[in-house]
Amino acid sequence: MAKLLLNLRNVGDDESAEVGELLDRNGIAWYRTEPSPWGISNGGIWLRENDDLPRAKTLMASYQAERGQRVREERAAALRDGSAETFGSVLRRRPLFVLAVLLGMVVVSALVLLPYFLLRG
């Protein structure tokens, strides 16, 4: 019976491709299910054989540790050379968008807190 190794919610195409390559290199049979068009299912990477799960989890743990370190280093390098997207850079590039989002956050917060203030008296 198949076992889910990786839920593809918030997983980029590059990461899912790297996981597939990792499983292929290590001789683990797998398949991928795509997300549903209506957002009900996020898709996943599944192992065909239950017996491969412990080895695949060990491989995933080392892969995720390596990827995490690599991504942190890339982010630090982007911050050093000024190419990283920051709040300030988005504010300079798209000020109306940032103000609209902040205004939306204030409106939603006010709507959420309105019953509390009305019932409080």
Helices and strands as residue ranges (DSSP letters): E 3-7, H 13-25, E 30-33, E 44-47, G 50-52, H 53-81, H 87-93, H 95-120
